[in-house]
Amino acid sequence: MTTLESLGSSPAASVSPQRRNQLQELGSDQFIMLMVAQMKNQDPLKPADPAEFLGQLAQFSTVSGVRAMQDSMGDMVTAMRSSQMLSGTGMVGREVLGAASIATYDGITAINAAADLPLGISGAMAVVKDSSGAIVRQIPLSARNGLNGFSWDGRDDAGVSAPPGRYSIEVSAQSAGRSETVPTLLYGRVDSVTLDTANGGLILNTSHGALPLTAVRRVL
């Protein structure tokens, strides 16, 4: 009995690699033509069971349905990404607060930051260091738990203005005689937005560096 598989593997069906790739996309018209050819070329003494034809039709319908669903899902993902990008453009020019520890100081503008302090601490300190790791300024913080804001005016502990550059800001909290590091949060101006094609998320390009939208704690 001649089947769809045997028709595709016969010598007469030998085609070039390019044509073979085209034939892998089987449409409804081509499927009907192959099925009619299968019926015409079947062994008259051993005709195919009608249920076999119905099974092939059902299989083709399932594959077509899955492919259509994949196309629809792809279109939906593309639309969602486009919508996310359009929404992200509204963030350009805004000030956002997010997890970051490296600040870019321009020599004029103060660096605004915050720390999410845990409950039960006795004190906290923000330490500003230059690119070599030397301590520039130590800023005492309130022991109040929760989000505590603070600012560095660009001066060192002696009151001398620090030069423009990149500075690290570390926050440590004291509790029961021990010191623990607390994540630093920096305010930064959003200059542009970028779509992360790998994860599908939105990246905010701020004055202090790239920041995922999911890491934003506050928008001004």
N, C-alpha and C positions, 0 to 999 in steps of 0.2 A: 504494500500500500504506500502511495506517495503521500508524505506529510509536509507541513510547512517547513519543518527542519530539513527534510531531504531535498526540497526544492531549493532551499538556500545553500545547500552544500553540493549540489550537482555540478558537473563540469560546465554545463551551459550557463550556470549562474555565477561563474568566476568573473570577478570584476576587479578593477584597480582599487588600491587602498583608499583613494579619495572617494570613489563611488561607493565603496563599502561603508565608509563613515556616513555618507549621506543616507544609505539604506537603513542604518541603525535607527533613524528617526522614522518610525512606521506610523503613517497616518491612517485614518479610517478607510479612505478609498483604496490605498494599497493593501490594507488588511483584507478587505472584501475581495479584491482581485486575486490575492493569494488563496483565499478560502475557496473561491469558485474554481481556481486551477487545481486545488487539492481534490475537490469533488469530481472534476472531470477526469483526473488521472488516477483515481483510486482503482484498486483491483475489483472488477465486477464480481468475482467469486468471493471476495472477502470485503464487502463494503464496510466503510467506517460506521461505527455506532453514532446515531444522531446526538447522543449525549456528549460524545467527544467534541462535536462541533459547538454545542452549547457551552461546554467547558472552556473552549478556546475563546469564544465570544466573551464569556464572563471574565476570563483572565485579561483579555485585551481591555475591557471596560475598567477593570481594577487598576491596571497600569496607567491608562489614560487619566483616570480620576486622581491617582496619586501625583502624576506629573502636573496636572492642572492645579492641584492644591499646593504643590511646591512653588509653582509660578506665582500663585496668589500670595503665599507667605512671603516670597521674595519682594513682591511689589509692596506689601504692607510694611516690611522692615525698612525698605527704601523711603517710604512715605514718613515713617516714624523718625528716621534719621534726619530727613529734611525739615520736619517740624521742630525737632530738637535743636537743629542748627539755627533756625529762624528765631526760636525762643532765646537761644544763647546770645544772639546779637543784641538783645535788650540789656545784657549784662555789661556791654562795652561802655567804659567810662564810669562804672560804678565802683565803689569801694567794697571789698569783700574780706571777711575774716576766715582764715583757714590755717591748717597745720603747716607750719614752715619755721625754720630756725635760722635761715640765712637771709639777711636783709641787705638791700642795696641803698647805701646812704649817699645822697647827692651833695652833701656839704651844707645844705640849707634846711631841707624839710625834715621835721622830726619823724622818728619811726614809732608808729603806734602798734601796740601789741596787746596780748592778753594771755592768761594762763588759767586752765580749768583746775582749780585747787581741790584736793580731796578733803573730806570731812576729818576733823580731829587733829589738824596740824597746829603747831605752835608758832610757826613763822615761815616766810618764803622769801627768796632772793632771786632777782633776775641779774644775770651776769652777761655783760657785753664784751666780746673778744674780737680782736682784729684778725686779719688773715694768717698771722703767724701764731695765733693762739694766746697772745698776751692779753691780760685783762685790761679793758679800757674803762669800764664803769660797772659799779655794783648798785642795783636799785632795790631797796627793801620794798616788799609787797605786803599787803594786808593778809592776815591769817584767815580771813573770811573764806569759807568754802564756796565753790562754784566758780563762775567765770569772772576773773578779776582783770581789769584793764590797766595798762601802764604805758608810759611813753619814755623814749630816749631822745633827748634834745640834741644829741650829737656832740656832747661834751664829755670829757673824761672825769675821773674823780677829783682832779685838781681844778676843774672848771675851764680847761683849755679845749677849744674846738678840735674835734678829730677830723682828719682829712677824708675826702670822699672815698668810697670804696665799699667792699662787701664785708659785713660783720656778722658774726654768729651771736645768737641770743639764747642762752640756756637758763632754765628756771629750775630751781631746786627747792623742795619743801622739807621742813624739819618736823619730825614727829617722834616722840618718845626717845629723844637723843640720837635719832638716826636721820640721815638725809637721803631723800629720793628725788630723782629727776622727774619733772613734770613736762609733758609736751608743750612746746611754745606755739602760740597762734599769732600770726602777723596780719595786719591790715595791708592790703595792696590794691592798687588801681588796675582794673581789667583793661588791657590794651587791645586784645583780640581774643577770639575763640577758635578752637580747632576740634574737629571731630576725630576721636580715636577710633580708627577703622578696625583695630584688633578687638577692642572690647565694646565698641558701639557707644561709648560714653563721650561726654563733652569735656574738653580741657580748656580751662581759663588761663590765658597767658597774662600774668600780672606783672607789676613792677618788680616783684621779688622772685619771679620764676613761674613755671607751669604749676597749675593747681587743678586737680580733678573737681568737677562740679559737686560730686558726692562728698567731698571733704570740706565744703563751705559750711561754716557755722553761723555766719551772719552777713547780711547784705545791707549796705547803707545807701 
